[in-house]
């Protein structure tokens, strides 16, 4: 038996993931990565020489989250 498609307040149903076509502006993606990298650096006390590691880890994290919606 197929379950009914429930519609929520935003008009998206149970199968919202398959209905979404997430388009994100590249500049917005960079901004999200920069914010994430900043908070990573803050958590470790802004130790020097780890800025690229923070950036790359943040880039992976943001892309992972974004890919969950595409």
C-alpha positions in Angstrom: 0.0 0.0 0.0 1.4 3.4 -1.0 1.4 6.0 1.8 -0.4 9.3 1.0 1.6 12.4 0.2 1.2 14.7 3.2 1.3 18.4 2.5 2.9 20.6 5.1 2.6 24.4 5.6 5.3 25.1 3.0 3.4 23.0 0.4 6.1 20.3 0.3 5.0 16.7 0.8 6.6 13.5 2.0 8.7 13.2 -1.1 10.0 16.8 -0.9 13.7 15.7 -1.4 12.9 14.4 -4.9 10.8 17.5 -5.7 13.5 20.0 -4.8 15.9 21.4 -7.3 18.2 23.5 -5.1 20.1 26.2 -6.9 22.5 28.1 -4.8 24.4 31.2 -5.9 28.2 30.4 -5.9 28.9 33.6 -3.9 26.4 32.4 -1.2 28.1 29.0 -1.0 31.5 30.8 -0.5 29.9 32.9 2.2 28.5 29.8 4.0 32.0 28.2 3.8 33.7 31.3 5.2 31.2 31.5 8.1 31.7 27.8 8.9 35.5 28.2 8.7 35.4 31.2 11.0 33.5 29.3 13.7 35.9 26.3 13.4 38.9 28.7 14.0 37.1 30.3 16.9 36.4 26.9 18.5 40.1 26.2 18.5 41.2 29.6 19.7 42.3 30.9 16.3 45.5 28.9 16.4 47.8 29.9 13.5 48.5 27.9 10.3 45.2 26.0 10.3 43.2 28.4 8.2 43.3 26.2 5.0 42.3 23.1 7.0 39.4 25.0 8.4 38.4 26.1 4.9 38.6 22.7 3.3 36.7 21.0 6.2 34.1 23.7 6.0 33.8 23.3 2.2 33.2 19.6 2.6 30.7 20.2 5.3 28.7 22.8 3.3 28.8 20.7 0.2 27.6 17.7 2.1 24.6 19.7 3.5 23.8 21.2 0.1 23.9 17.8 -1.6 21.4 16.4 0.8 18.8 18.8 -0.9 19.7 18.2 -4.5 
